[in-house]
Amino acid sequence: MNLETKWLEDFVALANTRSFSASARQRHVTQPAFSRRIRSLEQAVGKTLVDRSTTPVGLTPEGQLFLVTARNLVEQLNECLGHLRGLSMANEALDIVAAHSLALAFYPRWISRLQKGVGELPTRLVAMNVGDAIHVLREGNCDLMLGYHDPYATMQLDAEVFPSFSIGNAKMIPVCLPDADGLPCFPLSGGDSIPFLSYTQGAFLGRSVRMMLKNDPLRLRLKTVYETAMAEGLKGMALQGVGMAWIPDFCIREELNGGRLVRAGDAQWDIPLEVRLYRCSLVHKPGVERLWRQMMKLPRDFLQA
């Protein structure tokens, strides 16, 4: 039998509220995610524990028997952890997921600036691709998501359910290695074929590049020589002189300032990006609520990294 502690806590909450929606709010997850966790508990136990045919919901005879054990386990575990931690809920870290490029190059500068406005802010950051980050946010398995705003709505996040703060404006710049004279080895001007360092098909930044090139003749001159989902990977290959790539400007500040990379084209080839911090309004974790209120009091320009 493979049981997760959070399933037991979910089950105790449901027994107390007799409502899936109220329990989900109490457990700081979305209702669909909460329902799946109760199903997972029932599958692990091998019995139907919840009578879903009644309103409010009730427990089956097996559920009533299991509730006694579940409550005892949860109470004993919480008491033990409370002694071990010596920490209050107010000091618990917020779980943040972020796109790889944002986690590596954007987040440190932004979180440092934010803490000057809201005070100490313990966080746990996990980097992943944008699609996975959206899934984690929807499932209620993170507190906040740091991601790119999609003007074409391909991210499909309802603004009312997933409110956001704009926290930065950036742009993707076409860059490559300079030649001996400091000029781009692979300029976008001219008619020569250009070795292209590309994002993979599912990468969010790659979609932005494809949208920009969709009706431009330049796309016919780009010959893909390398693909990866991560901007840092493209930067590494550009620094080796393998080809040209569009990379977010906050990822290559030092390389541009030091002349190790140069623009392959002028500003007409730049692709604007907006960075936002997202939350799920259906999840009411105290730490998230407190941070959101504090951020709303800050000047908008203070939130911008």
Sequence and secondary structure as in RCSB ss.txt:
>XXXX:A:sequence
MNLETKWLEDFVALANTRSFSASARQRHVTQPAFSRRIRSLEQAVGKTLVDRSTTPVGLTPEGQLFLVTARNLVE
QLNECLGHLRGLSMANEALDIVAAHSLALAFYPRWISRLQKGVGELPTRLVAMNVGDAIHVLREGNCDLMLGYHD
PYATMQLDAEVFPSFSIGNAKMIPVCLPDADGLPCFPLSGGDSIPFLSYTQGAFLGRSVRMMLKNDPLRLRLKTV
YETAMAEGLKGMALQGVGMAWIPDFCIREELNGGRLVRAGDAQWDIPLEVRLYRCSLVHKPGVERLWRQMMKLPR
DFLQA
>XXXX:A:secstr
    HHHHHHHHHHHHH  HHHHHHHTTS HHHHHHHHHHHHHHHTS  EETTSSS EE HHHHHHHHHHHHHHH
HHHHHHHHHH   GGG  EEEEEEHHIIIIIHHHHHHHHHHHH    EEEEEE HHHHHHHHHTT  SEEEEE  
TT TT   TTTS EEEEEEEEEEEEE B TTSSBSS SSSSS EEEEEE TT HHHHHHHHHHTT GGGGGEEEE
EEES HHHHHHHHHTTS BEEEEGGGSHHHHHTTSSEESS GGG EEEEEEEE  TT   HHHHHHHHHHHHS H
HHH  
